[in-house]
């Protein structure tokens, strides 16, 4: 197993010293990035009290299997805690993890004290951290307006995965199918889509781009041949009627 920000860690040596918060994430998943401010906040608040935050990077896209690519993303995102690289999903399968992000909190005895998949449950997570550390805590204020407890949202457009969902795109010029992408054959090739969501983020690589997420208004245009579009992810929109 390869690590970033630390030489290596062993869970059995962490037990007895404090609590461990393990989060499965991917730098090319918008849900993971929206959760990250809370992880950074909990690390800053509770590391000295015995909390060890560990990010397990399990890549949802082929470019995320490359160590240097992930290392650059970790540096760019200013991730302060340990990151375990899981390119073959070995740790993912060991935990039986179900998606990004997946959050597991262990107390000092190794007991699994809290589990959550996806965004949200930030207040409950922090209260559970406090309980594991024997602390009274005042949970962080919501980072995003839609993180307010009890907020309801209209149904949003389902994420687009390529090349399987190629039919959901309106394509201009030639795009060729790849392992987990469609690739622009020439400059000026474009892909457009309609969506109902708060925001849309294209997953791009190739053509000199740093692999990752790029916000879009519904159109992706290749400035050079070789641009790879891996998919599109969406964030929550406005609140729905009660």
PyMOL commands that set and color helices and strands:
alter all, ss='L'
color gray80, all
select helices_A, chain A and resi 11-14+30-49+62-65+67-76+90-95+122-133+145-147+166-168
alter helices_A, ss='H'
color red, helices_A
select strands_A, chain A and resi 2-4+19-25+51-57+82-85+102-106+112-117+160-161+170-172+175-177+182-184+190-192+199-206+209-216+219-221+228-235
alter strands_A, ss='S'
color yellow, strands_A
deselect
rebuild
show_as cartoon
